Amino acid sequence: MNKLSNSISKEQIDRYAKHYNDQNKSKVLERAVTKNGILAASEGLRGGADYSPVFSIDLKTGAVANQKQSGRCWMFAALNTMRHHLSDEFKLKDFELSQNYTFFWDKFEKANWFYENIITTADKPTSDRKVSWLLNEPQGDGGQWDMLCAIIDKYGIVPESVYPETYNSNKSNEFNTLFNEKLRKDAVELRELVNAKTSEEQIQSRKEKMLEEVYRMASYSFGEPPTTFDWEYRDDDQNYHREAGLTPKSFYEKFVGWDLENYVSIINAPTDDKPFNHTYTIEMLGNVVGGRQVKHLNLNMHDFKQAAINQLKAGHSVWFGCDVGQHSEPRKRGLLDLGVYDEESLFDIDLSMSKAERLDYSESLMTHAMVITGVDLVDGEPKKWKVENSWGEKVGTKGYMVMTDEWMSEYCYQVVVDKQFLTEDQRKAQAEEPTKLLPWDPMGALAYKD
């Protein structure tokens, strides 16, 4: 075929321009969009939509946190579910766990994870898709629930007052840029050592020096993490408490005490390659070598929602992952609703795709993690959901957002629930050996939005 025959001709352009100018609305809409932008020109509240922050099940969870200019949403959301429990149990209003502490160890462990994957793939050229995928972003701020569990299993957690935020935890771009430069440079050396048939002992010895440098970089940037500490606090009744000689792991065991093995990831990925009621993991996805595996049980949307509702009814909040920027207005009004903007009517185009098509064709994947703290049930069916974000109190209603049930169906991909809130058949399915997916599968996406 002559490719020139498929080029755009002047006659085509003339035809398109005539059709455009024959429409009376074209110039009016052109002025509106050029002056105000696409979103402002297509914004509108749906008639009859209920955005009121009133829910039939509404957990009291206190003030929201603020991840600031970092991609730690997954970490904030997970620690928020734990602090909700801790705050209720020990009467600690607006208490926070240290997101900086888990951030430090996540960065440190991700370096080792990257090094080991680089060593494993050293026989492949840098043009190989897996090697290219590793080098594209050696590490970042993003993560998933199982990765946070791997950090806590190994290192525990501490109160925010014991290990507070730093400039670099609140604004992580400078550190990430330099850190990824170091990791790529180290990858050059590790690949050369492997391909020169250097002994495993020598390679690991060199990797250990690299990790020592990583520890130094992270300690300068986030502060060296504590190994033991004393903690003083007053509860909501103004009673004084002092805990001496705590370790991060003993603090977790005493003040949170969850068996994290019971908290499992449920996904809704209605694509042909992932039959429902089976489990999946993702090649090369993780942070702690030898730690907890990322594992997802895929359920249909009805069962997916029911698991979350069961947990909310029991008084426990729900970690979830979604594509927060899709057809939503999360920054000011705090609305996750398909009808917030109507770009299709504005441009007279059809953008309809199924959830499976959006996943298969790279239109959508998980980008952000938050916490579901309420749901509005009408005749037993969910109509809207209450969402606790980690962008501070200026978003939505003092940091809380409203998610319509329709939006959840289309753009929510993951929830984490205690296994007790699954059916017996679902628990059996969750226990099976997972199918391994390729590294770039959309279910391996990391929540990272700041």
N, C-alpha and C positions, 0 to 999 in steps of 0.2 A: 504493500500500500504506500502511495506517495503521501508522506506526512504533510507536505505543503497543502495538499487538498483539504486537510482538516484544520488549517489555520483560520483565524477569524478574519473575515473579509470586511471591506468598507460597507458593502451592501447590508451585511448583518448589523453592523453598528448603526447604520442609518435607520434600519427597521426597528431596532431596540429603542433608539432615541425618539422615533415617531410615536411608538406605542406609549413611551413614558410621558411625552408632552401632550398626548391626546387625553390623558387622565386629568380631570379637573383638580384632583386632590394632590397631585404630584408636587407642585411647587409649595403648597401649604405644608405638606409633610417634610419636604426638603428643608424649609426654613426652621421648622420645629426641631428636627434631628440635628442639623448642623449647629444650631445655637445651643441646644440643651443636652445633646448626647442621646444615645439609643435608650438607655435605661430610664432617664427622666421623661423622655417622650413617650415611652410605652408603659409607664407606671400607672397603676390604678388599683383601688381596692375593689375586690369582688363584692357585688351586692349580696347581702345575706351571710357573708363569711363571718364566723365568730372568732375574733382574735383576742377576746377578753382573757386575761390571765387567771381564769377560774377553772378549777379541775375537780372532778369528783373524788379522785385520789391525788393528794397533794402532800408530799413529804416535806417537812420543815428542815431545811438544810443550811440556813445561814447565808452569810455574805459570800459572794463569788470571789474567786482568785483571779490573778492576772498574769498570764505567761509573757506578756509584753512582746518584744521583738525577738522571739525565739519560737522554734517549731516543736514545743514540748506539749502540745495539746493532749496527746495520748497519755503522757505522764501525769499531767495535771488532772485529767479526767479519772485515771485509775486511783491516784492518791486521794482525790476528792471523795470517791465512793468509800474509801477506807476511813477518811476523817469524819464522814457523816456518822459512821458507826461509833468511832472513838469519841466524838463530841457528845453523842447521846449517852453513851455508857459512862463517861467520866465528867459530864456536865461542863463542857468546854466550848462555849459559844465562839464561833469564828476562829477556831483553832486551825492552824495549817501545818501539814507535814512538809519537810524540806524537799522541794523539787530539785534544788541545786545538788543535793546529795546523790539522788538517783541519776541525775544528769552526768555528774562526774564519772560514776562507775559505768554508765552506759557508753560514754565516750571512750573510756579506757578499754572496756571489753570489745567494743566495735573495732578497735585497732587490731586486737588479736584475731578477731573473726576475719577481718580483711586479710591479714597476713597469711592465715592458714588457707584461705581460699586462693590467694595468689600462689602459694606454694603448690597447692593441689593442681592448679591449672597451668603451671609454668611450662609444660610441654606443648601448650597450644600457642599459636601466634597471637599477637595483640589485636589482630583483626578478627579473631574468633569472637562470635557474638557474646559468649559468656564472659570472656576476658574483658571485652569492650564494656559490657554491662557493669562489671566490677570497677573498672577504672573511671567510668563516667561520673560516679559519685562514691568514692571509697567509703564515706560515712556522711551522715547528716543528722539533723535533730529528730527526724521522724521515727515512728515506731508503732508497734502493735501491743495488745494486751499481754500476750505470752512473753514478750521481750521484757516488759516491766516486771512480770512475775519472776523471770530468770534472774534479774538484778536483785530483787528482794530476797529470793531464796538464798542467794550467795552472800549478800551484803547487809540485809536488813534495811531499816529506815530510821530517820531521826526527826525530831521536831524542827520546824523552820527556825526557831529561836536558837537552836544549837548550831545549825549550819545554814546561815542566811544567804539570800541572793547576792550576786556580785554583778558588776558591770557586764561581764561576759556571759553570765547565765541569762540576764535580761535582754541582752543584745548580742546574739551569738555569731553574727556573720563574720566578724574579724577572726575569731578563733577558727571557725569552720574553713575559711579560705586558707589560712596558714596550715591547719591540720591536714587538710586534703592534699596540699602541696607536699607535705612531709610523707604522707602515706604513699603517694604516687612515686616519690623519689625512692622510698624504701622498697617499693614493688620492683623497681628496676634492679636493685641489688639482689633481692631474694630470687627473682627469676634467673638472674645470671648465675647465682650460686647453685641453684637446682640444675640448670642446664650444663654447668661445668662438672656435674657428678660429685659435688661436694657432699660430705657425709651428713646424715641427718643430725648428728650431734653438733656439728659445726654450724649448720643452718639455724638450729634452735638457739645456739649460743649467740649468734648474731641477732636473731629476733629478740632475744631477751634484752640486749642493749638498746634496741629500738623501742621496746616497751618501757624501759627505764626513762628514755627521753620523752615518751608519751606521758608518763606519770608526772614528770617535771613540768611539761607544758600545761597539763590539766591543773596541777596544783597551783602554778603561778596564776592561772586564769580564773579558777573557781574556788581556790583555797584548798589546802590539804584536808581531806575528810577526817572526822574524828573516829577513833577506835573505841574510846570509852568517854563517858560524860556524866555529869550530874544535871538533873533537870528539876527546876522549881516552877510551880504554877499555882494560881488560885482558880478554883472552879467557879461556876456561876453563882454559887451560894457564898462566895468569898472565903471559903475554907482553904487554908494554906497546905500545900503538899510539896514534899521534897523526895526525889528519887536519886539515890547516889549509886555510883559505880555501874551505870547502865552501859551496855554495848548496843550498837544498832540492831543486832539480832534479838537481844533480850528485850529491847524496847518494843520491837514488833510483836514478839510473842506475848508480852504482858498487856500491851495497850490495843493491839488489833487482834491478833490471835487467830486469824483466818487460816484454814487449810487451803492454800491456793490451788491445790490439785482439784478441789471441788468446783472451782470457777472456770468455766469453759467458754470458748468462742463459738458462737453460732453465726453463720453467714446466710445471706440470701443472694445466691448467684444463679439465676434461672437460665444458664447457658447449656448447650447440648453436651459439653464436655464434663459437666459436673452434675450428675444425677443427684436428686434430693435423697436425704437420709443416708448419706455416705460422708466420710471425712477426707480432708485434703490437707497437705502441707506444701510448702514452696521451697524448691531447691535454693540453697545459699541464703535463705532468709533467716536472720536471727542476730544475736549479739553475743551471747555467752557460749563459748566453745565447751561442749559437754553439759550445757544447761538445758533448760526447758525448751522443747520443740514447739514451734508454731504449728497449731493444729486447729482446723475449722470443721464443724459439722454443718453441712448445707441443708437447710430446711425451707419449705415453701413459706410464703409470706404470712399466711394465717398462723402457722405454727410458730414462726419467728416472733410475731407480735405477741402471741399468747404466752410464750415463755417470759417475755419482758413484763407483761401484765401480771403474771403469777408472782413474779419477784416484787413488783411494786405493791401488790396487795399484801404481801408479807412485811411491808415496811422497809424494803431495801432498794436503794437507787440502782440504776443500770448504766454501765459503761456502754457507749455505742459509737460506731464509726459511720460517717456519711460523706457525701460530696457536697459540702456546705455552700459552695458558690453557684450551684445550679438552680436557676429560677427561684431565687430567694433574695431577701433583703436583710442579711444578718447584722449589718454594722450599726444601724441606727434603730429601726423599729424592732429588730430582732424577730423577723418573720421567715419561716421556712414554709412556703406556700406556692404551689404551681401557678396561682393567679396573680402574684404580686406584679409581674410584668407580662405584657402581651406583645412580644416582638413579632409573632407570626401575623397578627392583624395589622401591625404597623407597616411591615414590609410586604404583606400579602404573599407569604410563603408558608410552606408546610414543613415543620421541623419534627414532626412526630416520629419517634423511634420507640421500640420496646426496650425494656430494661436490659434484656439479653443483647439486643443490637447495640445499645450504648456501651456495654462492656466489651463486646467482640470488636467493635469498630473504634475503640479508644476515645469515645466521647465522654465517658464517665468512669470514675473509680473512687475509692475512699480517699479523702483528703484531710479530714478533720475528725477528731474524737471529742465527745462531750458526755454529759451525764443526763439521763432521763430521770426526773424526780417527780413526775406526776403524769396522769392521764385522765382524760374526760371520757367516761363510759356512758353511753346512752343505750339502754336496752341491752347492755352487755357488750356493745361494740364500741371500739375506740373512735373518737371524732377528732381529737387533737391531743398533743403531748406537751408536757412542760419540760423544758431543756435548760440545764445549768451549763453555761459556757465558762470559758476561762480568759475572757477578754476584758475583764473589769466591769464596773457597775454602769458604765455609760451606754452599754448595749441593751436594747430591749427594755424590760422592766427590771431595773437594778441588776442587770447582768443575766437575767433569765429570758428565754426565748419561747415562742409558740411555734410548734411544728404541726401542721395539719396531717391527718392520717393519710391523705392522698400523696403528700410529698414524701412521707416516710416510706410508702410502698415503692416509690420510684427511685429514691436516692439514698435510702438507708441500706447499708450492706452488712453491718456487723453489730451484734450485741453480745454482752458477756453475762452469763447467768450461773447461779449455783445449780449444780446438777439435780438437786432435789426438786427444782421447778420444771424439769423435763419429764416426759412420760417414760415409762419403763422401756418401751421400744426405742425411744430416742437416746436413752442412756446406753443401751446396748449398741446402737449405731455409733455413738460417740466413742465408745471403747475400742472400735475396730482399728486396724492398722491403716493409716492414711495413704491415699494416692498422692504421689509426688508430682507437683506441677512445675512448669518451667519458671525460672527466676523472674521473668517479666510478666507473669500472669497478673491480671488486675486484682486478684485476691491477695497478692503479695504487696499491694500498695501500702505505703507508710503514711500514717496521719502526721501532718507536719504544719498545718496552717497556723499563722500567727495573726 
